[in-house]
Amino acid sequence: MAPSSSRSSGTVARPLTSHVGGSEMHSLDADPDPSTELGGEKQQAHSAGLDAPDSRRDCNGEAGIIEIEVDEGQGKVDIEHVLVVNDPRQWSRSRKKLVLALIALASVAPTLAASIYNPAFNQIQAELGATDAEIALSLSLYIWVQGNAPLVWSAISEIKGRKPVYLASLTLFTVGCIVAAEARSIGVLIGMRILQAAGTSAVLSIGAGTLADIFEPRERGSMMGVYYAAGLLGPSLGPLLGGALTSGLGWRSTFWFLVIFAGCTLVLFIFFKDTFRKERSLAYRSAVNRAAARARAKNGGAAIIQAGRVVTRGGDSEEIKLSLRDVNPITPAWRILQRVNILTIMFGSALLFAFVYSTSYTAAITFARPPYNYDSMYIGLVLLSFGLGNVLGSILGGRWSDCSLARLKAQNGGVSAPEMRIHSMHVVMPLLPLSALAYAWTAQEKVHIAGPVVCLFVSGFSTMWIYSSTLAYLVDANTGRSSTAIAVNSSFRGTAGFIAAEVAIPLQNAIGDGGLYTLWAGMTALTVALLLVTERWGGQWREKAVEKEERRWEEKQRRVEAQ
């Protein structure tokens, strides 16, 4: 599959030479078109001394001179590989693995916090006088806020970098856990659950952006699989930890455990080296392009970027400033949602996430009822099969996605496209709806526990095999907007999870596990259909979206230069 083509921006992306910190490096001129050639991989440029940290530069490489020239012709900046100081893509393999380990560790917090206090529902109701509806609200609001707050965090991270967001969000999460552990009313507890959700949500969006900062597209599938598999340890181990803590120390101990976990993670992030480079952010490049266009309109000819300013040959200069529209999360999110291929992937991803939450929530009730009559510890062990399937599916699915991408890229003359990721899902696509249907009726008919356990494992495995590849697709198909794309996806899945948490129990009571999971078998089949449609037509949709964005950008540039 060929990568999408695009129109000329009217500016040549020509290699120029500038001197940064005494080393010669080649750079690309700033293209007023913020779009990139989505799907294709460019050869990464190298320069002497790029890996060495320089105390005279900040973490984003704010130093040196990059020349910008205006010329007529064809050209496009490959924003994936714009040269930057101390390029995270050039870090050693061991350093990258340490970053991956830290991000993976942090990703455990959101899902662990969602499930660790589930076994404590009875104690919370008895001590705080909470109703079933209030307990359900504490869960569904957590899911919804955790899904939508990343829209704000991702916008901040594309301006200020990843590290400040990690530190601020983990601090917020820690405070929420401390107050929740001392809560004397269900209202305070629900409020702190919302605060916890807002704090844990950042890693769900900018974690994927961090991995996009340091890994090339060809290896992101495997890295995304590991990153998301770690987060899946939360739903797997949460009920077990929660059951043990609640039985031994009471429900408040679950939140104190989270305080310790969050505090340790926060300390580790103090030593985290930021991976964000603003030169590879569309928000920063848009600000540069606006300033450069105004400078060229005044003086014409070439300009240079120096000390955060655009300077023309005639001596006029203008500071590069990010405007409100650059930090506004709505505009980039809206642009992402205008792409049909992204919508189809996100709807499918949201259905998968809702399926996971519905299964975890209702299975705990199913196995607490006759004839199983399991306590919280045994329920946790049963759900461990679903969690282990999630973890294995995420890791193996990510690796298979990278292998499949490499093979198809070789067959396509060395050119890759994001839609090639979907081909790796074919092997498990039939398993997903079939395993959901099998679980529906093994649970409904109350067969031996081995039956539901096997079905839970297979459905968890196939769900996360597909889901990890959809994350890699979203990153690959949204170059320069990866954190925003994952944040929008998080909003989709958070909303879907909120709805699933609210309707799962009423539906289970009304039509039983058989009816509920037969519906889910149909919904997962719809997910498979959406993925196949994207594989077939996604490339054409991306190409049209890129052309539309280019025309919009060219029109804006003409208006700026006319002022």
C-alpha positions as CSV (number, residue, x, y, z in Angstrom):
1,M,0.0,0.0,0.0
2,A,1.5,3.3,-1.0
3,P,1.6,6.2,1.3
4,S,-0.6,9.1,0.9
5,S,0.5,11.8,-1.5
6,S,-0.1,15.5,-1.0
7,R,0.0,18.9,-2.7
8,S,2.9,21.2,-2.8
9,S,3.1,23.8,-0.1
10,G,4.9,26.2,-2.3
11,T,8.1,26.1,-0.2
12,V,11.2,24.0,-0.8
13,A,12.4,21.9,2.1
14,R,16.1,22.2,1.3
15,P,19.0,21.0,3.5
16,L,21.0,23.9,4.9
17,T,24.0,24.1,7.1
18,S,24.2,25.8,10.5
19,H,26.6,25.7,13.4
20,V,25.2,24.6,16.7
21,G,27.4,24.3,19.7
22,G,30.5,24.0,17.5
23,S,29.2,21.0,15.5
24,E,28.0,21.2,12.0
25,M,24.4,19.9,11.5
26,H,22.1,19.7,8.6
27,S,18.6,21.1,9.0
28,L,15.4,21.5,7.0
29,D,13.8,24.8,6.4
30,A,10.5,25.5,8.1
31,D,7.6,24.6,5.8
32,P,4.5,26.6,6.2
33,D,2.5,23.4,5.7
34,P,2.1,21.6,9.1
35,S,1.1,18.3,7.5
36,T,3.6,15.5,6.9
37,E,3.7,12.5,4.7
38,L,1.7,10.2,6.9
39,G,2.5,6.6,6.6
40,G,5.9,6.8,4.9
41,E,9.1,6.4,6.8
42,K,12.0,8.7,6.0
43,Q,15.6,7.9,6.4
44,Q,16.7,9.5,9.7
45,A,19.4,12.1,9.3
46,H,22.4,12.1,11.6
47,S,24.8,14.8,12.7
48,A,28.0,15.0,14.7
49,G,27.6,15.6,18.4
50,L,23.8,15.4,18.4
51,D,23.7,12.9,21.2
52,A,25.8,14.9,23.6
53,P,23.9,16.9,26.1
54,D,24.8,20.6,26.1
55,S,24.3,22.7,29.3
56,R,23.7,25.8,27.1
57,R,20.5,24.3,25.7
58,D,17.2,23.4,27.3
59,C,15.7,19.9,26.9
60,N,13.9,21.0,23.7
61,G,17.1,22.1,21.9
62,E,16.4,25.8,22.1
63,A,19.7,26.9,20.7
64,G,21.5,27.5,17.5
65,I,20.4,29.0,14.2
66,I,18.2,27.3,11.6
67,E,17.9,29.1,8.2
68,I,14.6,29.4,6.4
69,E,14.5,30.3,2.7
70,V,11.6,31.0,0.4
71,D,11.5,29.4,-3.0
72,E,9.0,28.0,-5.4
73,G,8.8,24.3,-5.9
74,Q,7.9,21.0,-4.4
75,G,8.9,20.2,-0.8
76,K,7.7,18.9,2.6
77,V,9.2,18.7,6.0
78,D,9.3,15.2,7.5
79,I,8.4,16.2,11.0
80,E,9.1,12.8,12.4
81,H,12.8,13.3,11.7
82,V,13.4,17.1,12.0
83,L,16.9,17.4,13.5
84,V,16.9,18.3,17.2
85,V,19.6,18.7,19.9
86,N,20.0,15.5,22.0
87,D,17.6,13.6,19.8
88,P,15.7,11.0,21.9
89,R,15.6,8.7,18.8
90,Q,19.4,8.6,19.0
91,W,19.6,7.6,22.7
92,S,21.1,4.3,23.5
93,R,18.9,1.2,23.6
94,S,19.3,0.8,27.3
95,R,18.3,4.4,28.0
96,K,15.2,4.0,25.8
97,K,14.3,0.8,27.7
98,L,14.6,2.7,31.0
99,V,12.1,5.3,29.7
100,L,9.8,2.5,28.6
101,A,10.0,0.8,32.0
102,L,9.2,4.1,33.8
103,I,6.2,4.9,31.5
104,A,5.0,1.3,31.8
105,L,5.2,1.5,35.6
106,A,3.3,4.7,35.7
107,S,0.6,3.2,33.4
108,V,-0.3,0.7,36.1
109,A,-1.7,3.5,38.3
110,P,-4.8,4.4,36.3
111,T,-6.1,0.8,36.0
112,L,-5.0,-0.3,39.4
113,A,-6.8,2.6,41.0
114,A,-9.9,1.7,39.0
115,S,-10.1,-1.8,40.3
116,I,-8.3,-2.1,43.6
117,Y,-11.2,-0.8,45.7
118,N,-13.9,-2.9,44.0
119,P,-13.7,-5.7,46.6
120,A,-14.3,-3.1,49.3
121,F,-17.8,-2.0,48.1
122,N,-19.6,-3.8,50.9
123,Q,-17.4,-2.2,53.6
124,I,-17.7,1.3,52.1
125,Q,-21.5,1.0,51.9
126,A,-21.6,-0.1,55.6
127,E,-19.3,2.5,56.9
128,L,-20.3,5.5,54.8
129,G,-23.9,4.6,54.2
130,A,-23.5,4.6,50.5
131,T,-26.2,3.2,48.1
132,D,-25.6,0.9,45.2
133,A,-26.2,3.9,42.8
134,E,-23.6,6.0,44.6
135,I,-21.0,3.2,44.4
136,A,-21.8,2.7,40.7
137,L,-21.4,6.5,40.2
138,S,-18.0,6.5,41.8
139,L,-16.9,3.9,39.3
140,S,-18.5,5.4,36.2
141,L,-17.4,9.0,36.9
142,Y,-13.8,7.7,37.4
143,I,-13.9,6.1,34.0
144,W,-15.4,9.1,32.3
145,V,-13.1,11.7,33.8
146,Q,-10.0,9.5,33.2
147,G,-11.1,9.3,29.6
148,N,-11.6,13.0,28.9
149,A,-9.0,14.8,31.1
150,P,-6.1,13.7,28.8
151,L,-7.4,16.3,26.2
152,V,-6.1,19.0,28.6
153,W,-3.0,17.2,29.6
154,S,-1.9,16.4,26.1
155,A,-2.4,20.0,25.0
156,I,-0.1,21.1,27.9
157,S,2.5,18.5,27.1
158,E,2.7,19.6,23.5
159,I,3.7,23.1,24.8
160,K,5.6,22.5,28.1
161,G,6.9,19.0,27.5
162,R,6.1,15.6,29.0
163,K,7.9,15.9,32.4
164,P,6.0,18.8,33.9
165,V,2.7,17.0,33.1
166,Y,3.8,13.7,34.6
167,L,4.9,15.5,37.8
168,A,1.7,17.6,38.1
169,S,-0.7,14.8,37.4
170,L,1.0,12.3,39.7
171,T,0.9,14.9,42.5
172,L,-2.8,15.4,41.9
173,F,-3.4,11.6,42.0
174,T,-1.4,11.3,45.3
175,V,-3.4,14.1,47.0
176,G,-6.7,12.5,45.8
177,C,-5.7,9.2,47.3
178,I,-4.7,10.7,50.7
179,V,-8.0,12.5,51.1
180,A,-10.0,9.5,49.9
181,A,-8.3,7.3,52.5
182,E,-9.6,9.7,55.2
183,A,-13.0,10.3,53.7
184,R,-16.0,10.3,56.1
185,S,-18.8,10.6,53.5
186,I,-19.5,9.1,50.2
187,G,-19.7,12.6,48.6
188,V,-16.0,13.3,49.5
189,L,-15.0,9.8,48.3
190,I,-16.7,10.4,44.9
191,G,-15.1,13.8,44.6
192,M,-11.6,12.3,45.3
193,R,-12.2,9.5,42.8
194,I,-12.7,12.3,40.2
195,L,-9.5,13.9,41.3
196,Q,-7.7,10.6,41.2
197,A,-9.0,10.0,37.7
198,A,-7.8,13.4,36.5
199,G,-4.4,12.7,37.9
200,T,-3.9,9.2,36.5
201,S,-5.3,10.1,33.1
202,A,-2.2,12.0,31.8
203,V,-0.1,8.8,31.5
204,L,-2.8,7.3,29.3
205,S,-2.3,9.9,26.6
206,I,1.2,11.3,26.9
207,G,2.7,7.9,27.6
208,A,2.1,6.9,24.0
209,G,3.4,10.3,22.9
210,T,6.6,9.7,25.0
211,L,7.1,6.4,23.2
212,A,6.6,8.1,19.8
213,D,9.3,10.6,20.9
214,I,11.9,8.0,21.3
215,F,11.0,5.0,19.0
216,E,10.8,4.8,15.2
217,P,7.5,3.7,13.6
218,R,8.9,0.3,12.7
219,E,9.3,-0.6,16.4
220,R,6.4,1.2,18.0
221,G,4.0,-1.8,17.9
222,S,6.2,-3.8,20.2
223,M,6.8,-0.9,22.5
224,M,3.1,0.0,22.6
225,G,2.3,-3.6,23.4
226,V,4.7,-3.6,26.4
227,Y,3.5,-0.2,27.6
228,Y,-0.2,-1.2,27.5
229,A,0.4,-4.7,28.9
230,A,1.9,-3.1,32.0
231,G,-1.3,-1.0,32.4
232,L,-3.3,-4.2,32.2
233,L,-1.7,-5.6,35.3
234,G,-4.0,-3.2,37.2
235,P,-7.3,-4.9,36.3
236,S,-5.5,-8.3,36.8
237,L,-3.9,-7.7,40.2
238,G,-6.3,-5.0,41.5
239,P,-9.1,-7.3,42.7
240,L,-6.5,-9.6,44.3
241,L,-4.7,-6.8,46.1
242,G,-7.9,-5.1,47.0
243,G,-9.4,-8.2,48.4
244,A,-6.3,-9.0,50.5
245,L,-6.0,-5.4,51.8
246,T,-9.7,-5.0,52.5
247,S,-9.8,-8.3,54.4
248,G,-6.7,-7.6,56.4
249,L,-6.6,-3.9,57.0
250,G,-10.0,-2.4,55.8
251,W,-11.0,-0.5,52.7
252,R,-9.0,2.6,53.5
253,S,-5.8,0.6,53.2
254,T,-6.4,0.3,49.4
255,F,-6.0,4.1,49.0
256,W,-2.9,4.2,51.3
257,F,-1.4,1.5,49.1
258,L,-2.0,3.8,46.1
259,V,-0.4,6.7,47.9
260,I,2.8,4.7,48.4
261,F,2.7,3.5,44.7
262,A,2.1,7.0,43.4
263,G,4.7,8.6,45.7
264,C,7.4,6.1,44.6
265,T,6.6,6.7,40.9
266,L,6.6,10.5,41.4
267,V,10.1,10.3,42.9
268,L,11.3,8.4,39.8
269,F,9.9,11.0,37.5
270,I,12.0,13.7,39.2
271,F,15.0,12.1,37.4
272,F,13.1,11.6,34.1
273,K,14.8,13.4,31.2
274,D,12.1,14.9,29.0
275,T,11.7,13.3,25.6
276,F,9.6,16.1,24.1
277,R,11.2,18.2,21.3
278,K,9.1,21.1,20.3
279,E,10.6,21.2,16.8
280,R,8.6,18.0,16.2
281,S,5.4,19.4,17.5
282,L,2.9,20.8,15.1
283,A,1.8,23.4,17.6
284,Y,5.4,24.9,17.8
285,R,5.9,24.6,14.0
286,S,2.7,26.4,13.4
287,A,3.9,29.3,15.6
288,V,7.3,29.4,13.8
289,N,5.5,29.3,10.4
290,R,3.2,32.2,11.3
291,A,6.1,34.3,12.5
292,A,8.2,33.4,9.5
293,A,5.4,34.3,7.1
294,R,4.9,37.7,8.7
295,A,8.7,38.4,8.6
296,R,9.0,37.4,5.0
297,A,6.0,39.5,4.1
298,K,7.7,42.6,5.6
299,N,11.2,42.0,4.2
300,G,11.1,39.2,1.8
301,G,13.8,36.6,1.2
302,A,15.3,34.4,3.7
303,A,15.1,34.5,7.5
304,I,16.7,32.7,10.4
305,I,15.5,31.4,13.8
306,Q,17.7,32.6,16.6
307,A,17.1,32.6,20.4
308,G,13.4,32.0,19.9
309,R,12.9,34.8,17.3
310,V,12.5,34.9,13.6
311,V,15.1,37.4,12.2
312,T,15.0,38.5,8.5
313,R,18.1,39.5,6.5
314,G,17.0,43.1,6.8
315,G,17.2,43.0,10.6
316,D,13.5,42.8,11.4
317,S,12.6,40.2,14.0
318,E,9.6,38.7,15.7
319,E,9.4,36.5,18.8
320,I,8.0,33.1,18.3
321,K,4.9,32.9,20.5
322,L,2.4,30.2,21.0
323,S,-1.1,31.6,20.8
324,L,-4.3,30.4,22.5
325,R,-5.2,28.4,19.5
326,D,-1.9,26.5,19.9
327,V,-2.7,25.4,23.5
328,N,-6.4,25.0,22.9
329,P,-7.0,21.2,22.9
330,I,-10.3,21.6,21.0
331,T,-8.8,22.7,17.6
332,P,-6.3,19.9,17.1
333,A,-8.8,17.4,18.5
334,W,-11.4,18.6,16.0
335,R,-8.9,18.3,13.1
336,I,-8.2,14.7,14.1
337,L,-11.9,13.9,14.3
338,Q,-12.4,15.2,10.7
339,R,-10.5,12.3,9.4
340,V,-12.8,9.4,8.6
341,N,-10.0,6.7,9.1
342,I,-9.4,8.0,12.7
343,L,-13.1,8.0,13.5
344,T,-13.6,4.3,12.4
345,I,-10.5,3.3,14.4
346,M,-11.6,5.2,17.5
347,F,-15.2,3.9,17.5
348,G,-13.7,0.3,17.3
349,S,-11.3,1.1,20.1
350,A,-14.0,2.5,22.3
351,L,-16.1,-0.6,21.8
352,L,-13.2,-2.8,22.8
353,F,-12.6,-0.7,26.0
354,A,-16.3,-0.8,26.9
355,F,-16.2,-4.6,26.5
356,V,-13.3,-4.9,28.9
357,Y,-15.0,-2.8,31.5
358,S,-18.3,-4.6,31.1
359,T,-16.7,-8.0,31.5
360,S,-14.6,-7.1,34.5
361,Y,-17.6,-5.4,36.3
362,T,-20.3,-8.0,35.6
363,A,-18.1,-11.1,36.0
364,A,-17.4,-10.1,39.6
365,I,-21.2,-10.3,40.2
366,T,-21.7,-13.4,38.2
367,F,-19.2,-15.5,40.2
368,A,-20.4,-14.1,43.5
369,R,-23.8,-15.6,42.9
370,P,-24.9,-19.2,43.1
371,P,-23.8,-21.8,42.2
372,Y,-20.3,-20.3,42.4
373,N,-20.6,-18.2,45.5
374,Y,-17.0,-17.0,45.3
375,D,-15.6,-14.4,47.7
376,S,-13.5,-11.5,46.6
377,M,-10.2,-13.5,46.5
378,Y,-11.6,-16.2,44.3
379,I,-13.3,-13.7,42.1
380,G,-9.9,-12.0,41.7
381,L,-8.4,-15.3,40.7
382,V,-11.1,-16.0,38.1
383,L,-10.6,-12.5,36.6
384,L,-6.9,-13.0,36.6
385,S,-7.5,-15.3,33.5
386,F,-9.0,-12.3,31.7
387,G,-6.1,-10.1,32.8
388,L,-3.4,-12.6,31.8
389,G,-5.1,-12.8,28.4
390,N,-5.0,-9.0,28.1
391,V,-1.3,-8.9,29.0
392,L,-0.2,-11.7,26.6
393,G,-2.4,-10.3,23.8
394,S,-1.0,-6.8,24.2
395,I,2.7,-8.0,24.1
396,L,2.4,-10.6,21.4
397,G,0.0,-8.5,19.3
398,G,2.4,-5.5,19.4
399,R,5.3,-7.7,18.3
400,W,3.3,-9.3,15.5
401,S,2.2,-5.9,14.4
402,D,5.8,-4.8,13.9
403,C,6.7,-8.0,12.1
404,S,3.7,-7.7,9.8
405,L,4.5,-4.0,9.1
406,A,8.1,-4.9,8.2
407,R,7.1,-7.7,5.9
408,L,4.4,-5.6,4.1
409,K,6.8,-2.6,3.9
410,A,9.4,-4.8,2.2
411,Q,6.8,-6.1,-0.3
412,N,5.8,-2.5,-1.0
413,G,9.3,-1.3,-2.1
414,G,10.4,-0.1,1.4
415,V,7.3,2.2,1.8
416,S,5.0,1.7,4.8
417,A,1.5,3.0,5.6
418,P,-0.4,3.0,8.9
419,E,-3.1,0.7,7.5
420,M,-0.5,-2.1,7.2
421,R,-0.9,-2.3,11.0
422,I,-4.4,-3.7,10.6
423,H,-3.3,-6.7,8.6
424,S,-1.6,-8.0,11.8
425,M,-5.0,-8.3,13.4
426,H,-6.5,-10.7,10.9
427,V,-5.2,-13.8,12.8
428,V,-7.3,-13.0,15.9
429,M,-10.3,-11.2,14.4
430,P,-12.6,-14.3,14.4
431,L,-11.6,-15.2,18.0
432,L,-13.0,-12.0,19.5
433,P,-16.7,-12.3,18.7
434,L,-16.6,-16.1,19.0
435,S,-15.0,-16.0,22.5
436,A,-17.5,-13.3,23.7
437,L,-20.4,-15.5,22.5
438,A,-18.9,-18.6,24.2
439,Y,-18.5,-16.7,27.5
440,A,-22.1,-15.5,27.2
441,W,-23.6,-19.0,27.3
442,T,-21.0,-20.7,29.6
443,A,-21.7,-18.0,32.2
444,Q,-25.5,-18.1,31.5
445,E,-25.7,-21.9,31.9
446,K,-23.4,-21.9,35.0
447,V,-21.1,-24.6,33.6
448,H,-17.9,-25.7,35.4
449,I,-15.7,-22.8,36.2
450,A,-13.1,-24.0,33.7
451,G,-15.4,-23.1,30.8
452,P,-15.8,-19.4,31.6
453,V,-12.2,-19.1,32.6
454,V,-11.0,-20.3,29.2
455,C,-13.5,-18.0,27.4
456,L,-12.3,-15.0,29.5
457,F,-8.7,-15.7,28.7
458,V,-9.3,-16.0,24.9
459,S,-11.5,-12.9,24.8
460,G,-9.0,-10.9,26.8
461,F,-6.2,-12.1,24.6
462,S,-7.9,-11.2,21.3
463,T,-9.2,-7.9,22.6
464,M,-5.8,-6.6,23.6
465,W,-4.0,-8.1,20.5
466,I,-6.3,-5.8,18.4
467,Y,-6.3,-2.8,20.8
468,S,-2.5,-2.5,21.1
469,S,-2.3,-2.4,17.3
470,T,-5.0,0.3,17.1
471,L,-2.8,2.5,19.4
472,A,0.2,2.0,17.1
473,Y,-2.0,2.9,14.1
474,L,-3.2,6.2,15.8
475,V,0.3,7.2,16.6
476,D,1.6,6.4,13.1
477,A,-1.3,8.1,11.3
478,N,-1.1,11.3,13.4
479,T,2.5,12.4,13.1
480,G,3.2,15.5,15.2
481,R,-0.2,15.1,17.0
482,S,0.4,11.7,18.6
483,S,-0.5,12.8,22.2
484,T,-3.6,14.6,21.0
485,A,-4.7,11.6,19.0
486,I,-4.3,9.2,21.9
487,A,-6.1,11.8,24.1
488,V,-9.1,11.9,21.8
489,N,-9.1,8.2,21.7
490,S,-9.0,8.2,25.5
491,S,-12.1,10.4,25.5
492,F,-13.9,8.0,23.1
493,R,-13.1,5.0,25.2
494,G,-13.8,6.8,28.5
495,T,-17.2,7.8,27.3
496,A,-17.9,4.3,26.1
497,G,-16.6,2.9,29.4
498,F,-18.8,5.3,31.4
499,I,-21.9,4.1,29.4
500,A,-20.9,0.4,29.8
501,A,-20.5,0.8,33.6
502,E,-23.9,2.4,33.9
503,V,-25.9,0.0,31.8
504,A,-24.0,-3.3,32.4
505,I,-25.7,-4.4,35.6
506,P,-29.3,-3.4,34.6
507,L,-28.8,-5.3,31.3
508,Q,-27.3,-8.3,33.2
509,N,-30.3,-8.3,35.5
510,A,-32.8,-8.0,32.7
511,I,-31.4,-10.4,30.0
512,G,-28.8,-12.4,31.9
513,D,-25.2,-13.0,30.9
514,G,-26.3,-14.9,27.8
515,G,-28.2,-12.0,26.4
516,L,-25.7,-9.3,27.5
517,Y,-22.6,-11.0,26.0
518,T,-24.5,-12.1,22.9
519,L,-25.0,-8.3,22.4
520,W,-21.3,-7.8,23.0
521,A,-20.4,-10.5,20.5
522,G,-22.3,-8.4,17.9
523,M,-20.6,-5.3,19.0
524,T,-17.1,-6.8,18.7
525,A,-18.1,-8.1,15.3
526,L,-18.9,-4.5,14.4
527,T,-15.4,-3.5,15.7
528,V,-13.8,-6.0,13.3
529,A,-15.9,-4.7,10.4
530,L,-14.7,-1.1,11.2
531,L,-11.1,-2.2,11.2
532,L,-11.4,-4.0,7.9
533,V,-13.1,-1.0,6.3
534,T,-10.3,1.2,7.5
535,E,-7.7,-1.2,6.1
536,R,-9.4,-1.0,2.7
537,W,-10.2,2.7,2.4
538,G,-8.2,4.4,5.2
539,G,-5.3,5.4,2.9
540,Q,-7.6,7.2,0.5
541,W,-9.3,9.0,3.5
542,R,-6.0,10.1,4.9
543,E,-4.8,11.5,1.5
544,K,-8.0,13.5,1.1
545,A,-7.7,14.8,4.7
546,V,-4.0,15.9,4.2
547,E,-5.0,17.7,1.0
548,K,-7.8,19.5,2.7
549,E,-5.5,20.6,5.6
550,E,-2.9,21.8,3.1
551,R,-5.4,23.9,1.2
552,R,-6.6,25.4,4.5
553,W,-3.0,26.2,5.5
554,E,-2.1,27.8,2.2
555,E,-5.2,30.0,2.5
556,K,-4.1,31.1,6.0
557,Q,-0.6,31.8,4.8
558,R,-1.9,34.0,2.0
559,R,-4.0,36.0,4.4
560,V,-1.0,36.4,6.8
561,E,1.3,37.6,4.0
562,A,-1.4,40.0,2.7
563,Q,-1.6,41.8,6.1
